[in-house]
Amino acid sequence: MIISAISATPDRSVVAVAAYYFARFDKEALQKLGYSTWREAYADISSKLGVKSSYVKNRRDGFDPLFAWRRGWWQRPLSASEAQVHSLLADISEEALRTLVARLLDSSDTPEMRLLDNLLVNHVESRPRQSQNINQRSITGAAAESLFMELHSAGQSNFTGSLLDHRQHGQGYDFLLQNEAQPDQYIELKGTAGQSGGVSFTPKEWQLAQSAGSHYWLVVISSVHDEPSLQIINNPAASLSPRQHFYTVLQTSWQVPAAQLSGNTAR
């Protein structure tokens, strides 16, 4: 079933949120919003929001560097607005984000839209450095995830078992490792551009790290774009002491400085 409503005026913030949802969840998002094809989705959204179909598609493609399962503008860095959208929505589950998109397409005059519009429009220009950091961190993280999958397929990840990709689930980890010899293991991937650098945890990641204990693994790939090196830390909640940072009403993260990562390699 296609959501039926027409926005009175073009609303590019709504397009940005819908485009992010499509890029992050791909065909699952398409199906759960009731569309049969991408062309149908673009046409429907463009008619509701008063923008061209190509604009909706281009906004979705602009988020490609964030998601390894997407193929697109990998050489194009994220814009400040795209980085800001990701920072606001990365920690929201598929169901919650789908509900938000459905509400926004039904009517852009909602409390959620007014809040998002304020954050997307007013905070991007006032926080360019943070947007640049989010941009780099997201692209580096996606590269680290892809490299880890390649290493595991080649038997060089230091893990044994079936590696299940759960990155789209938003449950606080990237991969589930299944092995008959042990309980399921949760693996969270982080990447750094250089040999040293800190990493950030989302609230879900840190909460799961705390509750899963020794079944949770932090894998940090340093110099991911140059000469990658692997660092594996078991039970990071027991050995690391991140400091909580608040950025907006929609996001908080747990940051681990580079100094704490050294000396915590499990194997």
C-alpha positions in Angstrom: 0.0 0.0 0.0 1.4 3.4 -1.0 1.1 6.2 1.5 -1.3 8.8 0.1 -0.9 12.5 0.7 0.6 15.5 -1.1 2.8 18.0 0.5 1.8 21.6 -0.2 5.3 22.8 -0.7 8.6 21.1 -1.6 10.3 19.8 1.5 13.9 18.7 0.9 14.4 17.7 4.5 11.8 15.0 4.1 13.5 13.9 0.9 16.8 13.6 2.8 15.3 11.5 5.5 13.5 9.2 3.0 16.6 9.0 0.9 18.7 7.9 3.9 16.1 5.3 4.8 16.2 3.9 1.3 20.0 3.9 1.2 20.4 2.3 4.6 17.8 -0.5 4.2 17.8 -0.8 0.4 15.2 -3.2 -0.9 13.7 -3.9 2.5 12.8 -0.3 2.8 11.3 -0.3 -0.7 9.0 -3.3 0.1 8.0 -2.2 3.6 6.8 1.2 2.3 4.7 -0.6 -0.2 6.6 0.1 -3.4 7.2 -2.5 -6.2 10.1 -0.7 -7.9 12.5 2.2 -7.3 10.9 4.1 -10.2 7.5 3.8 -8.5 9.0 5.0 -5.2 10.8 8.0 -6.8 7.7 9.0 -8.7 5.4 8.8 -5.7 7.7 10.7 -3.4 8.4 13.4 -6.0 4.7 14.0 -6.6 4.1 14.3 -2.8 7.0 16.6 -2.1 7.1 18.7 -5.3 10.6 17.6 -6.4 11.9 15.8 -9.4 12.2 12.0 -9.3 15.9 12.3 -10.2 16.4 14.5 -7.2 15.1 11.8 -4.9 17.3 9.2 -6.5 20.4 11.4 -6.3 19.8 12.1 -2.6 19.6 8.3 -2.0 22.8 7.7 -4.0 24.5 10.4 -2.0 24.5 8.2 1.0 26.2 5.3 -0.8 29.7 5.8 0.9 28.0 4.9 4.2 26.8 1.4 3.3 29.0 -1.3 1.9 26.0 -3.1 0.3 25.3 -0.1 -1.9 27.3 0.6 -5.0 27.5 4.2 -6.2 29.4 7.4 -5.5 32.2 5.9 -3.5 34.7 8.5 -4.6 32.4 11.4 -3.7 32.6 12.6 0.0 29.5 13.1 2.0 28.2 16.6 2.1 27.7 18.4 5.4 24.0 17.9 5.3 24.3 14.1 4.5 26.7 13.7 7.4 24.3 15.5 9.6 21.4 13.3 8.5 23.5 10.2 9.3 24.4 11.5 12.7 20.8 12.1 13.6 19.4 8.8 12.2 22.1 6.2 12.4 20.9 5.0 15.8 17.3 4.6 14.9 15.9 1.1 14.1 14.4 0.2 10.8 10.8 0.1 12.2 11.2 3.5 13.9 12.7 5.1 10.9 10.1 3.6 8.6 7.4 5.0 10.8 9.0 8.4 10.7 9.3 8.4 6.9 5.7 7.3 6.6 4.5 10.2 8.8 6.6 12.7 7.0 5.3 11.6 3.6 1.8 11.8 4.9 2.3 15.3 6.2 5.5 17.3 6.6 3.8 19.5 9.1 4.6 17.3 12.2 6.5 17.9 15.4 9.1 15.4 14.2 9.6 17.3 11.0 9.9 20.7 12.7 12.5 19.2 15.0 14.4 17.5 12.2 14.2 20.6 10.0 15.6 22.7 12.8 18.5 20.3 13.4 19.3 19.7 9.7 19.1 23.4 8.6 20.5 25.3 11.6 23.1 22.9 12.9 24.9 22.0 9.7 26.4 25.4 9.1 27.2 26.0 12.8 29.0 22.7 13.2 31.1 22.1 10.0 34.0 20.4 11.8 31.7 17.8 13.4 30.1 17.1 10.0 33.5 16.6 8.5 34.4 14.2 11.3 31.1 12.3 10.8 31.8 12.2 7.0 35.3 10.7 7.4 34.3 8.3 10.2 31.4 6.9 8.2 33.3 6.3 5.1 36.2 4.8 7.0 33.9 2.5 9.0 32.2 1.2 5.8 35.6 0.4 4.3 36.7 -1.4 7.5 33.5 -3.6 7.4 34.1 -4.5 3.8 37.7 -5.4 4.4 36.8 -7.5 7.5 34.4 -9.6 5.4 37.1 -10.1 2.8 39.6 -11.2 5.5 37.1 -13.6 7.0 36.3 -15.2 3.6 40.0 -15.7 3.2 40.4 -17.2 6.6 42.5 -14.3 7.9 40.1 -12.6 10.3 41.2 -14.5 13.4 37.6 -15.7 13.9 36.3 -19.2 13.0 32.7 -19.8 12.0 29.9 -18.4 9.9 29.8 -14.6 9.7 26.3 -13.2 9.4 25.9 -9.6 8.2 23.6 -7.8 10.7 24.6 -4.3 9.9 21.1 -3.3 8.7 19.5 -4.6 11.9 20.7 -1.7 14.1 21.0 -4.0 17.1 24.4 -2.8 18.4 26.8 -4.9 16.4 27.8 -5.4 12.8 28.3 -9.2 12.5 27.0 -12.3 14.3 29.6 -15.1 14.5 28.1 -18.6 14.7 30.2 -21.6 15.7 29.1 -24.9 17.1 31.9 -24.9 19.6 30.8 -21.7 21.4 27.7 -19.4 21.9 27.0 -16.8 19.3 29.5 -13.9 19.3 28.8 -10.3 18.5 31.4 -8.4 16.4 31.5 -4.6 16.1 33.8 -3.2 13.4 35.5 0.2 13.7 38.0 1.8 11.3 40.6 4.5 11.6 42.2 6.4 8.7 45.7 6.4 10.4 47.6 4.0 12.6 46.2 5.7 15.7 42.8 7.2 16.4 39.9 6.8 18.8 36.5 5.2 18.0 32.9 5.9 19.0 30.1 3.6 20.2 26.5 4.3 19.7 24.2 3.8 22.8 23.0 0.4 21.4 26.6 -0.8 20.8 27.8 0.2 24.2 24.7 -1.3 26.0 25.2 -4.6 24.1 28.9 -4.6 24.9 28.0 -4.3 28.5 25.3 -6.9 28.6 27.0 -9.5 26.2 30.4 -9.3 28.1 32.9 -11.8 26.8 30.6 -12.6 23.8 31.2 -9.1 22.4 34.2 -8.3 20.3 35.5 -4.9 19.1 37.6 -5.2 15.9 39.5 -2.0 15.0 41.1 -1.8 11.6 43.7 0.9 11.5 45.0 2.6 8.3 42.1 1.1 6.5 42.7 2.9 3.3 46.5 2.3 3.2 48.2 -0.5 5.1 45.4 -2.1 7.2 46.2 -3.7 10.6 43.8 -5.6 12.7 43.3 -5.1 16.5 40.8 -7.3 18.3 39.5 -6.6 21.8 37.2 -9.0 23.7 34.7 -7.7 26.2 35.5 -4.0 25.5 33.1 -2.9 28.2 35.3 -4.5 30.8 38.6 -3.0 29.6 37.7 0.4 28.1 36.3 3.4 29.9 34.8 5.7 27.3 33.4 9.1 28.0 29.8 9.8 27.1 29.2 12.8 24.7 25.9 14.3 23.8 25.5 15.9 20.4 21.7 16.4 19.8 18.5 15.3 21.3 18.5 12.4 18.9 22.0 11.1 19.4 24.6 10.2 22.0 27.8 8.2 21.6 30.5 6.6 23.7 34.0 7.6 22.7 37.2 5.6 23.4 40.5 7.6 23.0 43.3 6.1 21.0 45.5 5.5 24.1 43.0 3.1 25.6 43.0 0.9 22.5 46.7 0.0 22.8 47.5 -2.9 25.0 43.9 -4.4 24.9 44.4 -6.8 22.0 42.9 -10.2 22.9 44.7 -12.1 20.3 
